[in-house]
C-alpha cells in the first residue's frame, strides 16, 4: 500500500461517525427527490414522436453545415460577444470587491482572531454570522433570479447582467476567500502574534500572502464562469448573446442559432484557455525539480511580477470594454430618470414580507426536490465522466510519464499519447465552454424542454468543469509515488497512486460542483423545467413578490445548509486551499 493510500485511509478513519450519517442523509434526500422529476420520454417511445424528434435534430445538426455567415450576422455576433465579455468582466470585478469585503467579516481567522469570550467577542460573532448570512443570500440566489428582480429598474440589457453577475460572484468568492483564510494553520503566523502584531497586520503579512495563489486561481475560474453565465443571461433580460440566441431559437432559425453558438463557444473557450495560461504561469510547482534557495527567491519574485501584470491586464481590459457598454449605460441612465421609485419601492418591499400561509411554504419545500435531484444526478454524471477523462487527459501520464517510468517510448507511441491527451482535453473544453442553458437548447432540439434534457445539460457541462480540475489534481502531484507503484503499467500507477491521492480533493471539487449544479437546477427551472425556479419565475412575472419571496428564501436555505455542511465536513474550498 502506497504512503498516499495509507494517509487517505487514515484521514477517512478519523472522520467522526456523524459526518458519515450526514453524508448518507444528504444522499438519501437527493435520491428520494428523483421521484419529483417528470421524465418526458415520448421522443423515444412511439415511432411517430421518434421520427419527429429525429427530424428536428437533423434540421438542427444540418445547420452546423450551413450557418448564417452573412456580414450582418457576423457583425452582430462580434458586437454581442464583446458586450458579453464586458458584462462578465465588470460583473466579476464588482463582485470581487463586494465579496472580498464581506469575506473579511465572514472569516473566523480574520475577524475573530484570538478574541476571548466577552461582550466584544459576542458582537464580533454576531457580525461574522450576519456576514456569512449575507454571503449565503448572494450565493443562494442564482444570477438568473437576480436578473429577474433587477431588470425592473434599469430594464433588460447589459446593466442588469452586470449587477446580477456581480451579486452571484460576490457570494461565491466571499465564501471561498473566507474559507481559504480560515484554512491557514495558526502555526504559520503565531510568530507574528507573539511579537504583538494586530489582527490586520497578521492578515496583511501572513494570511493574505499565503492564500494569494489559490485566491487568484479561484478568481480566474470565476471569471470563466461569469463569461459563460453572461453569454446566456440575456434569456431573462441580462443582455449579451443570450437574448438574441433565445430569440433565434424560439423562431426556429437554426442557422442563426448555430452562428451565435459558434461565437459563444469561441468566446468562452478563448477565455478558458487564457485563464489556464495565466493560472499555469502564476503557479509554482516545487515537486518537478530541485529548487535552490536562490532559485526559490527568484521564482517567488517572478511569480509576484506575473500576478501584478495579470491584475494590470484585467484592469486594462475592464477600461477598454467599458466602451462596449456605453450605449447600455446611457439607456439605463435615461430609464432611471423615468422610474416611478415609489412604485418600485413598494414592489420590492414585498420581498421582505413573504407570504405566511403554510401552503406556500409547503409548495416551496416540495419544489426544492427538482433542483436537488437535478444537482445530484448531474454531479453523478459529471464525476463519472470526468473520472474517465482524467487518465487520458493527464500531462503527467501521457506526455511526461518517462520521468517516473524510465521508459523510452517510440515516436508513434508518443504521437498516440499526445493525440489522446488533445482529444480528452478538447472534449472537456467544449463541454464546459457551452453553458448549461445553451446545452439545454441543443438537447431540446431532440427531447423538447423537460427534466431529462435539463439533467443531461447540467451533467455534460459538469463533465467539462470537473474534468479540468480532476486532471489538474493529478498533474500537480509529485512523481515519486508514481515511480513506487509503477510495475510496467502507467495505468497501475494511476489506479494505485494518483487516484487514491486525489480522492479527497476530487470529493471536495465534486461537492462544490454539486452546490453549483443545484443552483443550475434552479436556473433550468426558470427556463421551463419546473420546480423552484419555475415557481419563482411565475411569481415574479405576475408581480406577486410576496409569493416569490418564499421561493427566494427556499433557495437561500438550500445554499446555507450546503455551506454549513461543507464547512463541518471540510468538503468545500477550505479543503482545496
C-alpha positions, 0 to 999 in steps of 0.5 A: 500500500502506497504512503498516499493510500495509507494517509487517505485511509487514515484521514477517512478513519478519523472522520467522526461517525456523524459526518458519515450519517450526514453524508448518507442523509444528504444522499438519501434526500437527493435520491428520494427527490428523483421521484419529483422529476417528470421524465418526458420520454415520448421522443423515444417511445412511439415511432411517430414522436421518434421520427419527429424528434429525429427530424428536428435534430437533423434540421438542427445538426444540418445547420452546423453545415450551413450557418448564417455567415452573412456580414450582418450576422457576423457583425452582430455576433462580434458586437454581442460577444464583446458586450458579453465579455464586458458584462462578465468582466465588470460583473466579476470585478464588482463582485470581487470587491463586494465579496472580498469585503464581506469575506473579511467579516465572514472569516473566523481567522480574520475577524475573530482572531484570538478574541476571548469570550466577552461582550466584544467577542459576542458582537464580533460573532454576531457580525461574522454570522450576519456576514456569512448570512449575507454571503449565503443570500448572494450565493443562494440566489442564482444570477438568473433570479437576480436578473429577474428582480433587477431588470425592473429598474434599469430594464433588460440589457447589459446593466442588469447582467452586470449587477446580477453577475456581480451579486452571484460572484460576490457570494461565491468568492466571499465564501471561498476567500473566507474559507481559504483564510480560515484554512491557514494553520495558526502555526504559520503566523503565531510568530507574528502574534507573539511579537504583538502584531494586530489582527490586520497586520497578521492578515496583511503579512501572513494570511493574505500572502499565503492564500494569494495563489489559490485566491487568484486561481479561484478568481480566474475560474470565476471569471470563466464562469461569469463569461459563460453565465453572461453569454446566456443571461440575456434569456431573462433580460441580462443582455449579451448573446443570450437574448438574441440566441433565445430569440433565434431559437424560439423562431426556429432559425437554426442557422442563426442559432448555430452562428451565435453558438459558434461565437459563444463557444469561441468566446468562452473557450478563448477565455478558458484557455487564457485563464489556464495560461495565466493560472499555469504561469502564476503557479509554482510547482516545487515537486518537478525539480530541485529548487535552490534557495536562490532559485526559490527567491527568484521564482517567488519574485517572478511569480509576484511580477506575473500576478501584478501584470495579470491584475494590470491586464484585467484592469486594462481590459475592464477600461477598454470594454467599458466602451462596449457598454456605453450605449447600455449605460446611457439607456439605463441612465435615461430609464432611471430618470423615468422610474416611478421609485415609489412604485418600485419601492413598494414592489420590492418591499414585498420581498421582505414580507413573504407570504405566511400561509403554510401552503406556500411554504409547503409548495416551496419545500416540495419544489426544492426536490427538482433542483436537488435531484437535478444537482445530484444526478448531474454531479453523478454524471459529471464525476463519472465522466470526468473520472474517465477523462482524467487518465487520458487527459493527464500531462503527467501520464501521457506526455511526461510519464518517462520521468517516473517510468524510465521508459523510452517510448517510440515516436508513434507511441508518443504521437498516440499519447499526445493525440489522446491527451488533445482529444480528452482535453478538447472534449472537456473544453467544449463541454464546459465552454457551452453553458448549461442553458445553451446545452439545454437548447441543443438537447431540446432540439431532440427531447423538447424542454423537460427534466431529462434534457435539463439533467443531461445539460447540467451533467455534460457541462459538469463533465467539462468543469470537473474534468479540468480540475480532476486532471489538474489534481493529478498533474500537480502531484509529485512523481515519486509515488508514481515511480513506487507503484509503477510495475510496467503499467502507467495505468497501475500507477494511476489506479494505485497512486494518483487516484487514491491521492486525489480522492479527497480533493476530487470529493471536495471539487465534486461537492462544490460542483454539486452546490453549483449544479443545484443552483443550475437546477434552479436556473433550468427551472426558470427556463421551463423545467419546473420546480423552484425556479419555475415557481419563482419565475411565475411569481415574479412575472405576475408581480406577486413578490410576496409569493416569490419571496418564499421561493427566494428564501427556499433557495437561500436555505438550500445554499446555507445548509450546503455551506454549513455542511461543507464547512463541518465536513471540510468538503468545500474550498477550505479543503482545496486551499 
